[in-house]
Amino acid sequence: MQTDTPCAIEPLVPHRDAMCLLDTLLHYDADGARAEVVPDATDLFMEAGVIPAWVGLEWLAQAVAAWAGMGARLTGAPPPPGFLIASRRYRARVDAFALGEPVHVHVTRDFVADNGVRAFSGTLTTPAGEPLAEGQLSIFQPDTASLSPAPSTSRET
């Protein structure tokens, strides 16, 4: 089982094909992750030859998913489900992301509550570290046991 970085993102997240927006997990540790995306013309969100800045919010959320997926992989579990429940203070310093220009997506875990809510800070930068956007995310990661179907209470007679 590959746990070294860099590695492909898709096996770590529940998103598939064109909905998996990030390319590579560059770094993982217990407190966060750094991923990379190189926007291209096949991106679902391309408009007028660029990727709108608001898409960066989804990049941050998918980096959190990759972080959780790598953590699960280290224990032999599949990528866990997670839901973006809130974002705060997302501020883009650019109007759009250029095709072919790599963007690094950094997420850092701020806290984990007992009820499955997790908070993350995130930044988007150029590979040289120039800031492009930042914001905070709240994610709900349910206990996977609570996602199992309830036992049937009906009886056949």
Secondary structure in CASP SS format (residue, H / E / C, confidence):
PFRMAT SS
TARGET T0000
AUTHOR 0000-0000-0000
METHOD secondary structure of the structure
MODEL  1
M C 1.00
Q C 1.00
T C 1.00
D C 1.00
T C 1.00
P C 1.00
C E 1.00
A E 1.00
I C 1.00
E H 1.00
P H 1.00
L H 1.00
V C 1.00
P C 1.00
H C 1.00
R C 1.00
D H 1.00
A H 1.00
M H 1.00
C C 1.00
L C 1.00
L C 1.00
D C 1.00
T E 1.00
L E 1.00
L E 1.00
H E 1.00
Y E 1.00
D E 1.00
A C 1.00
D C 1.00
G E 1.00
A E 1.00
R E 1.00
A E 1.00
E E 1.00
V E 1.00
V C 1.00
P C 1.00
D C 1.00
A C 1.00
T C 1.00
D C 1.00
L C 1.00
F C 1.00
M C 1.00
E E 1.00
A C 1.00
G C 1.00
V E 1.00
I E 1.00
P E 1.00
A C 1.00
W C 1.00
V H 1.00
G H 1.00
L H 1.00
E H 1.00
W H 1.00
L H 1.00
A H 1.00
Q H 1.00
A H 1.00
V H 1.00
A H 1.00
A H 1.00
W H 1.00
A H 1.00
G H 1.00
M H 1.00
G H 1.00
A H 1.00
R H 1.00
L H 1.00
T C 1.00
G C 1.00
A C 1.00
P C 1.00
P C 1.00
P C 1.00
P C 1.00
G C 1.00
F E 1.00
L E 1.00
I E 1.00
A E 1.00
S E 1.00
R E 1.00
R E 1.00
Y E 1.00
R E 1.00
A E 1.00
R C 1.00
V C 1.00
D C 1.00
A E 1.00
F E 1.00
A E 1.00
L C 1.00
G C 1.00
E C 1.00
P C 1.00
V E 1.00
H E 1.00
V E 1.00
H E 1.00
V E 1.00
T E 1.00
R E 1.00
D E 1.00
F E 1.00
V E 1.00
A C 1.00
D C 1.00
N C 1.00
G C 1.00
V E 1.00
R E 1.00
A E 1.00
F E 1.00
S E 1.00
G E 1.00
T E 1.00
L E 1.00
T E 1.00
T C 1.00
P C 1.00
A C 1.00
G C 1.00
E C 1.00
P E 1.00
L E 1.00
A E 1.00
E E 1.00
G E 1.00
Q E 1.00
L E 1.00
S E 1.00
I E 1.00
F E 1.00
Q C 1.00
P C 1.00
D C 1.00
T H 1.00
A H 1.00
S H 1.00
L H 1.00
S C 1.00
P C 1.00
A C 1.00
P C 1.00
S C 1.00
T C 1.00
S C 1.00
R C 1.00
E C 1.00
T C 1.00
END
